[in-house]
Structure formats: C-alpha cells, structure tokens
Amino acid sequence: MPRWAVIGRLRAAALAVLLAAAPAFMGAGQAGDAEAGKRLYWEGIGADGAPIRGVTQGDVEVTGAQFSCVSCHRPSGFGTSEGGNYMPPIIGEVLFNAKTPDRNRNFKELYQEVQPPGFWARVRQPRMRPAYDEAALARALREGVDPGGHEFDPIMPRYDLSDADVANLAAFLRTLSEEISPGVEGRDIHFATIIGPDADPDAADAMLRTMRLFFDWMNKDTEGDTQNPTFSPNYRSNFISAYRYWQLHVWRLEGPPGTWRAQLEAHYAAQPVFATVSGLVAGPWDEIGAFCDARRLPCIFPNTELPTPGEGRYGYSVFFNRGLALEAEALALHLGDRDSAPARVVQLHGTGPAGTRPAQAFAAALARVLPDVTVETVTYEDAAGLRAALAAAGDADVLALWPQDIDGVLAALAGAAPGASLIYLPSAAKDRALETLPPELMARTRLVWPYDKPGSYHPRKFRVRGWMHSRRLEVSHPRIQLQTYYALTMAQFSLLHMIDDFYRDYMLEIIEHQAENELNPGTHPELALGPGQRFASKGAFIAALAPDTRLGYRVVSDWIVP
C-alpha cells in the first residue's frame, strides 16, 4: 500500500476516535442519557425525577411542562414562529455546528405567515455564532446567552439545571431529527391512502380519482422543474434534493376492525410510506390511529365520522372534526340555548359505535347544560326493536336518532311517523332523508350539520373546482373530493416548506401552522389547528331539510362550538 494511503487511513482513524469521544470531553465532562434528555425535553422532568424550574420574562416562575422545550421548539426540534416570536431549530445538526450564512437553512427557518416588520428584522439578522458544546449549552439554558454572546429574548426561560440535566439534554438533541423518516428513498416519496371495507365504493372511487390526478399533476411539475435548464448551479445544489416524485399506495382493509392493525403492518412492511393522506373509513379510526401513533406516521385528514376519541396531544392522526361525537355535543348545546327547556328528550341508537358513541356524548353534554332534563336512552338491535322504540317515544319534545344503519332508520321513521315535535338526525342522513321522508315528517326533522352553510364564499373553493373541471375530473362527491384536495394540499405545502428535511414530526408541525391559512376549499366554515391540536373544525350548525333548495338544507342556527 502506498505511504500516502497508509497515512490517510491513520488520520481518518484518529479523527473517528476523536469524534466518538468528543461528547465526553465537552463542557460538563460527562456522558448524557438521551432517554432522560427526552423526558426533560417533553415533560420538563430533570435527572433527579423532579420538575425543572426556571424564570421567563425576567420574573415569571415556571416549572415542569409549563415551558418544556417541546412547547416552543416542537417535537421535531425545528422550532416555529408564533405571535411575533421566533423559536429557532435546536436539532443537533444546527446546534452543535457553527451558524453561518446558509441560503438553504435560512429558507427553512422562515415560516410563511404575516408578522410585524420587527420580527422579520430579527430573523434576518446574521447572528453568526460558534458551535455549541455542553458548556455553552449550559450557559444558554441558565443565563440566556448563546456562544456568540447574543442574549436571548426574555420569553426564553432561564432554567435551573444540573450538569446531568444539560448532558442528558445534549445527548437527546444530537438524536433529534437525526435520520430522514421512512418512506423517502432516491427520487421518490411514498404516500398511502386507507380505504375501509364498508366505505361507499362510489365515494372511494371519487376520492381515488382526485388523488391520482393530483399526484400526476405534482409529478409533471417535478419533472419540469428538475429538468429546467435555467436553474443556476447555486439553486440546483441547494434545492434540487428537495424534489421528489410522489408515489401513491392504496391500502384496502378487509374484515372487522380488530384485524386492521395487522393488515396495516403488512402493507407498511411491503412499502414504508412517509404519511397517509385522505382515506375513507366508515368504522372507527381507533385501530388505524393506534397504528399511526405506533409508527409515528402522519395520517392526514381522513374522511371518517368516528375519529379516535380525545384530542390526543401530539397524536399522529389529524382530522377535520370530531365526527359524530361533535354532532351530538352540538345538539345538546343547541337544546340548552333554547328559550325553554324541552320537557321530554328521547334518543334512540344502534348497537354499533356509530350509535353508541354519539349517544354517550349527547347524554353527557345534555347533563351539563340541562341538568334538570333526563334523557331517555333506548338501544335497539334490529328493525323490530327500532319500531317498538319509535312507538314508545310517542310525543316527545325532542327525538334524537343515532343510527348504525341510516337507510333502515329512515324507512322505519317514514313508516311510524312518530309524533315528536322535533326529530334530529346526524348529517350523514341528509340525502336519504330527502328521498325517504314524507313532507309532514320532513318539516319536523332537523340535521346536525358540521359543514359550511349554503351560499358561503370561499375563494379557494372556486379555484379548486376550476382545477378539477379544467382537468375533466367528474365532481360526483363534492365534499369528499374537496376534503381530499385539502388533505393533498396540506401535504404539498408541508413538503414545500420542509425542502429536504423529510421528518414526519416536522410535517405535522407545518400542517398545524398552515391549516388556517387560505387553503380552505369551503367544506367547513373555518379550518385551523394549533400545537398539539388534531381537529381542524370545532363546531356545527342545526339545519332544516329544504327539498325546494338546490342543496336540500337550510341552516337555522348559529355556529355552535362545544
């Protein structure tokens, strides 16, 4: 072997040893525990098992998770901007390297939102600094000064941390967003959409047609951009790695929900995906949501009426709303806001989750807003039981129905013609109710409507419909297709912002940030998320059936937010 080659190998070996040993020689001089550092980052719990303490704004004491690192710097460590304040990335790649002018990185750090001029002035300041080590990190956390001598904003707490706390946190930060997430390979990024076994085949087909057209459109743009001969060498070197061709995988589920988790694991093993987008599931999302959380896989805006219950801080499924539970609670609040309380409230529900979950939510919410009103709850198992329950309801002031089978309930309603003053149905019953119910019964029937009212103006709706019509996409299921387009747009905008930082947590954070921008296609009055929030629309209307109108319904209440 030539002498120069031997020397080169020796130098490389020596460098590798030094790099491996570097953490032991830094600052505090002790090896950190990344798992303990993760607990500090997420929960504000120190190495001694007690909540950490600190001071913000000069004299406001904070403790534990009140101002934990994740609150501002987010699960990905990429930071955020909010209310005129900028929280920079603190991943190991950024923190433990010198900060230099980097066009690519600077673009990633700038969130696209309206901010005061002073904010942009602060963000655009060069503020070059040396790399952090553990000693510098300790000073930053305790005194609020970076390695370049720049003082942090007073909103950044000054923490009372031990050397062990600093070492643990440094160890965790070196692992944070260290490896690109699965589902990104070569020139491709892989997405899946999930279709449940009981999904309406026509609705699923409309969703897939929309998705395939969008994927084709994105990939044609990518092809054109990557082959653009006018791109400068600087642009190409900085940004060309951000371009990926979108690949769509359709995961069709079969059988009962208890078998879905294993099916999803098999699909994922065959081809890991970066995220799932849209989807159509008639049953509960619970098993799918558990899979998404376990794989830390963003599952973006599926079409489902039974999302996973609970807000679920930093869960990986993001929904349009809380589905039937939201409708039930909105109905309870509506009844509580009437001039006089109803004397008799009866609710009938099927035995499946589409019946039991809203019934439970309705009873609990009504007990809060009308504690003196008792809800008569009747569970029916079959058509005969339903007919008997309808007969027993008699002349109730309010009759609420939460069907497992909408067609069966509407047929029974039409045949029994109960004498209840008002009959309330979930939103999914609208089309079949217009076809099935006689006029006299239709006049007493109301819907809980978690979507936008007729005639509302959303500029985005017209642009999206124009996009669909110009590409000859049949709009056979407007709400499903518009919601699907919105989900795809969220994925598109998040990747645009990420550039080539393909981290799933980062994607969710950008979606939380972007959801309330001007991307609403008009399916809901407002769509907005915040850190950790997973339901973008928060309320519902009460609507009357209106067969004489184009859309078949008329809103008769204000927007109700439980």
Secondary structure, 3 states (H helix, E strand, C coil): CCHHHHHHHHHHHHHHHHHHHHHHHCCCCCCCCHHHHHHHHHHCECCCCCECEEEECCCEEEEHHHHCHHHHHCCCCCCEEECCEEECCCCHHHHCCCECCCHHHHHHHCCCCCCCHHHHHHHHCCCCECCCCHHHHHHHHHHCECCCCCECCCCCCEEECCHHHHHHHHHHHHHCCCCCCCCEECCEEEEEEEECCCCCHHHHHHHHHHHHHHHHHHHHHHHHHHCCCCCCHHHHHHHHHHCCEEEEEEEECCCCHHHHHHHHHHHHHHCCCCEEECCECCCCCHHHHHHHHHHCCCEECCECCCCCCCCCCCCCEEECCCCHHHHHHHHHHHHHCCCCCCCCEEEEECCCHHHHHHHHHHHHHHHHHCCCCCEEEEECCCHHHHHHHHHHHCCCCEEEEECCCHHHHHHHHHHHCCCCCEEEEEHHHHHHHHHHCCHHHHHCEEEEECCCCCCCCCHHHHHHHHHHHHCCCCCCCHHHHHHHHHHHHHHHHHHHHHCCCCCHHHHHHHHHHHCCCCCCCCCCCCCCCCCCCCECCCCEEEEEECCCCCCCEEECCCCECC
